[in-house]
Structure formats: structure tokens, C-alpha cells
Amino acid sequence: MTMQVAMVGMDGIVLASDTKWQSTLTRGNLRSRHTSGSSKIAISDELSVAIACAQNMETAYAIADAVIAELSGSDWDFPINPMEQIGQRFLDASGERNSFQCLVVTARPSLRLFQLESACVNGVPNKAMCHEIKNKAINGDNANAAVFWAERYYKMKSVQALMRLAAQLIVDSAKLNSGFIGGLEIVICDGGGIRRLPDDLTTALELEAEKRGKAIEELFFGRP
């Protein structure tokens, strides 16, 4: 489980994710789960493609790595079919671990956002489906009530403004599903290319979202 959001702005695209990974260990009849913090967004070496991975992470990351490695410059002119073919190849070989989602941002030949995921198409399960997104998209725990922030307040604003909205969504989603969601990372995609937001700026946005949440609570109930 994870929470990720991509938002298209006037001057770029914001891609945000939580960073909590879960691992389940089995020893005989005993099972235990532990968590760790790590990025869920893969970025190409030349900083032209960023892919946020969700659902089954092994499958999603394998697909993301293949998309980055296999799509050539000309493929990015019309990338939907090549991405679906890659996704289907991995789905066909994945067995039971066949649920994945990828939010794909590319700067080639222009800045665009795609959602690549496993779906049931015309009654046929486990089909790779890709479509271009013109405004916003959610990966992972899309039933989480924190998606309210994007549904209520998303507008085609600057990347700077959308970073705050994306941070609020990720931070509050952890309040509602803390066992599986936590942490924050943000990737900015604009005219300067694709880059991760530095840790200090990410932490500042996370703290700002926490304070904003408390301020909203005080609007309803006053100060404690």
C-alpha cells in the first residue's frame, strides 16, 4: 500500500509519494511485518523520466526499470503502446503478483504525464492499460479520504503552489492509514528537467502540512 499523487501545473508537474515500505517475514507458522523508509520513485540517469511505483512493488519497479531502459527517443513521441507492451510482458510472467500502478512523467519530447496500470478490460483481467493524464492522478490507496485535498482544491497553478497541496495529501493520508503510509518525497518536473526536491525542503513542506492540519482543526474546535 502506498499513496502517490501527480499534479500538472502551469509550469511543470509535481510527483509526490510516501516512502514507507512493508516487508512480511514468514518463519514456520509465524509471520512478522517490518517497515523501512526508501524512495518509491525511479528516475532515469539522464533525468528525463520519473516513474512512481505502487501496488505490488516488485512488479511495478521491474516495469518502471524496463520502461526507462527500453523506450528510445522516438518511442516517447507516442509512448502509450510501448509502455502497455512492457507492462503486459511483466504481467504475463508475474503469476499472482500482478497488480501494479506506475505514474510516468516524461520530459521527452515535451513534459507529459501518463498512468500505466493493471486493469480488467472488457471483462479480461490482468491487462496493462496506459493513458495520458491532463490534470491529476492518484496511485496506491486511492480510497484514502485524503484524496479530498486534490479533488477539492486542485487547480492549474504553479509547481510551487502544487507542491504544498501534494504534501498535504500525502501527510494526511498517513494519518488515516499509518500502518502502510508514511514519509514524503517530491519530484519536480519542469523546464529545468526532472529532479528530486532536497531533503530539507521536503521536510519543511511536511512540517508545514502538519501545522496546516492543526490550524484547520482549531478552526472547528478552537485552541486546546
Sequence and secondary structure as in RCSB ss.txt:
>XXXX:A:sequence
MTMQVAMVGMDGIVLASDTKWQSTLTRGNLRSRHTSGSSKIAISDELSVAIACAQNMETAYAIADAVIAELSGSD
WDFPINPMEQIGQRFLDASGERNSFQCLVVTARPSLRLFQLESACVNGVPNKAMCHEIKNKAINGDNANAAVFWA
ERYYKMKSVQALMRLAAQLIVDSAKLNSGFIGGLEIVICDGGGIRRLPDDLTTALELEAEKRGKAIEELFFGRP
>XXXX:A:secstr
  EEEEEE SSEEEEEE  EEEEEEEETTEEEEEEEE   EEE TTS EEEEEEESHHHHHHHHHHHHHH  TGG
GGS HHHHHHHHHHHHHH TT   EEEEEEE SSS EEEEEEEEEETTEEEEEEEEEESSEEEEE TTSGGGHHH
HHH  S  HHHHHHHHHHHHHHHHHHSTTT    EEEEEETTEEEE  HHHHHHHHHHHHHHHHHHHHHHH   
